[in-house]
Every structure is written in C-alpha cells, then in structure tokens.
Amino acid sequence: MLGFVVFSCQKTERNPYEWKTIKVTATAFNSLEYQTSSNPHITAFGDSLKPGLKYIAVSRDLLKNGLSHNTLVKVEGLNGTYLVKDKMNKRFRNKIDVYMGTDVKSANKWGRRKVNISYRIEIEIEKDSI
C-alpha cells in the first residue's frame, strides 16, 4: 500500500518537445571565402563554425516554422543530429545547407537533393493543463 501512495504522488513530467518533419532541398557548403564571405567561419547569427561539427544553414522562410538558431535537426541520409547555426540569403526558399567544413569533395558529392528533415520544437503547453 505504501508503494502505491509513493508512486501515485509523483509528478509525471511531460516531454516539452516534439519532432516535426518536412521535405526540403539540401545542398552543402564549406568555410571558404568564395562560398560565403570574407570571414567564412562566422555565421549570420554570429557563431563561429568549426570543421568537423554538425551544423546547417536554413533559408529564412524556415525560421518562422521553428527552425531557429540552435534548433536540433536530423537530416535524411546523414548520421547524427545537426544544429541550426546559420541563415541563408533571402532569395532561397525551403532550403538547407549542410556544413562540411573545408571538405569541398564531400560537399560536391552531396550535391543537391530533396530530403526529409526532422527538427525539434518546443510544445506550447496550455495553462489550463498545468
């Protein structure tokens, strides 16, 4: 009986996140001046890119859909989880750019493709349910 009382009094925590999936066009980029800017290791958010880490840039239209700075993203065809660390020029729509450090061969091999991405967003919890 005591065990029942202890377990029934424990507060169950809700997972405050959910994963959304969308299809986007994916290309790849490198930390090279001719692909980015005169300071190719600094993103539009002001972060420093480090080769070997898993980052993506997103088109600005995706920002309003929850793909904001530091959002966790899984990219179909790639292992691991990526972070949104950069935003692309306003002319791009429904697009991501996968960061591949200075490895131009890997970026060219990746090319341009349509992929599903899943990204983590915070669930809005209604005050009445708390």
N, C-alpha and C positions, 0 to 999 in steps of 0.2 A: 504494500500500500504506500509506503514512504517513497519508493521509486517512482510510482505513478505521480505523486504530488510534485516531486522534484522536476520530472520531465514536463509535466503539464504547465509548470510555472515559467519554464524557459521561454524566452522571446525568440521567435523564429525570424531570422534575418532574411530579407529579400535581396536578390541579386539586383543591384541598381543599374545594370547594363543589359542591353540586348544587342544582337548582331543583325545588321541589315545587309542584304546582298543586292548588288546592281551590276549591270553589264556596262563596261567602259572600253574605250580604245586605250591601249597601253603601248607606250614606247619606252625608250631608256635614254638616260643622259649621263654625262661624265662631268667631273670637276675640271673643265678645260675652258679657257677664255673664249675660244671660238664657238662654244656651245652655250655659254651662259653670259658672263660679263667679265669685266676687268678684274674682278675679285671672285673667282669661280667657287670658292669654298664657303661663301656667305650666302645664305638664302634670303628670300624676300621677307621672311619672318625674323631675320637677324641671327639665325642659328649658324653654327659652323659645321660644315659637312666633313666627315672623316671617312676615308675609303675603308671598306670592309663592314661598315654598319648598314643596317637595312632601313633606308629612307625612301619616301616617294614625294613627288610634287603632284599637286592636283590642280585642275582647271578651276578658275574662280567660281564658276556656277555650282561646283560640287561643295563649296564651303557652306553654302546656305542649307545643304542637305545633311549637314552634320559631319562632313569630312573636314573638320577644322584642325588647327595646329595641334600636333601631338596625338591625333587620333590613331588608334591601333587598327591596322588593315592587314587582311590576308589576301594575297594575290594568287589567283588560279595559275598553276604552272610553276610557282616558286615556293620554296620551303620557308617556313618561319612567319613571323609577324613583322610588319613594317610600320614605321611611324610617319605621319604626315609632317614634313619638315620644310616644305617649300610650296609656293603657289606659282602657277604659270601665268604667262601673258594673257591679257583679257580676251584675245582673239580665239583662244582654244575653248572648246565646249566638250563636256562629258569625257574627259581625258585624264589619264595619269601618266607620269613619267617616273620610271623606276631608276633609282640612283645606283650606278655601277662604278663608283669611284673613278679611277683613271683607266679602267679596262675597256678600251674602245672596241676591241674584238668581241667581247661579251655583249656589249650594247648593240653592236651591229647584228650579231647572231640573234638576239632577242627580236630586233626589228620592230614591226608594228603589227599588233594583233588585237582582236577583241577578246576580252577576258571578263570573267565574273570576279568581283572583289567583294569581300565581306568586311564590314567595318563596325566597330563597337561604338554605340551611342548610349548616353545616359537615359534611362527611363524616367519620364516625368511621373512622379507619384502624386496622386490626388490627396489633398489634405484630409479629406473625409475618411480615407482608408488608413490613416496613421493612428 
